[in-house]
Amino acid sequence: MERDQQFLEYVVKALADHPEDVKITRTVDEMGVLLTLSVNKEDMGKIIGRSGQTAKAIRTVLRVVGMKNDARVNLKIEEPEGSEREGAAPEPYVRDTTVDDVIKDLKGE
C-alpha cells in the first residue's frame, strides 16, 4: 500500500464510527493518483464535515503527501448506497423568490 493510501486510511478510520466499512481504491493514470473513498453512510457527515471543511483539509494534506512523493493526488468520496441526498433544496425553500420578496423580508413586512 502506498503512503498516500496509508495516510488516508489512517485518518478516515480514526474519524469513522464504522472503520471496518472504510474502503479505498487507488488508481494511477496520466493525471496522477486518484484515491476513491467509500465509507458507511452514517460516517459521511464526519468525513465531509461542516460545509465540506474536513474533506477539504484531508485533500490538502493528501496533496502535500503526494508532492513529497512527486505525485498529484486527488480524492473522490463516493456517495454511499441508500443515501438520502436528493440534490434539491428542502420543500420550504423551493419557491420562486422575487427581488420584491427579498426586500419585504429585509424590511420585516
N, C-alpha and C positions, 0 to 999 in steps of 0.2 A: 504494500500500500504506500502510495506517495505521501510526502509530507503535507501537501495541501489537503488531501483527503483525510489524513490522520487528524490534522488540526480541526477541520470541520466536524468530524465525528466526535472528537473530544468536547468541543464547545456545545454542540447541539444535544448530545446525550446528557451533559451537565444541566442544560436548561429544561429538558423534557421530563414529563411525568411518566412517560412510556418509552424509556430508552431502547427497549427491545424492538420497537417498531421503526427505529431510525434506519433508513436505507440510503446509501449514497452510491451513485454510479459516476464514474469518471471517464470522459471521452476526450480524446485529443484530435484536433484537426488543424488546418492551416490558420484558423482564427485563434488558436490557443487551447486552453484546457477548459472544459465545461464540467462542473460538478452539479449533478442533479440530485436534489434532496427530497426525500419523501418521509413524512412523519405522520404520526397518529393525528386524526383531525382534532382531538382535544388539545394537542400541543401546538397547533398552528398559531394561535394568538401569542404564545410565549416566544415562538421563533421569529415571528414577524414584528411583534412589539407595537407599541402605540405609534400610529402614523408611519409604520414601517421602519422605525428608528433602529430596532435591534437587527433586522435583516440588513439594513444599510451598513451598520457597524461591522457585522460579520463579513459582508462583501468587501469593505475597505481593508480589513485585516487580511482577508484572503488574497487581495491584490498585492499587499506587501509581502506575504509569504511567497507568492508567485514571482515577484520581482527578484527576490533573493535567489530563486532558482531559475531565473531567466525565462519565465513563462507568464503569459497573460491568463489569469484565472478568472472565470465568471461563475456565478452561482445562479441556478434556476431552482426555485422552490415549487414543487408540483402541488397542485390543489388536490386534497385527498378525496377519495370516493365518498359519495354521500354528503358532500359539502352543501351547506345551506345558502351559500352566497349566490345570489341571482345576478348581480351586476347592476341592478336597478335600485334607485333610491326607495326607501320605505314609503308606504302609501301616503302618510300625511305630508310628505314633501313633494309628491308628484302632483304638480298643477301648473297651469300657465300663469306665471307671475309677470305683471307688467311693471314698468317704472313707477306708475302711479301707485300701485300696491305697495311697493317698497317705500316710497315717500310717506304714504299713510302710516305704515308700520313705524317708521322712524319718528314721525310726529306723534305717535301714540293714538291715532284715530281708529 
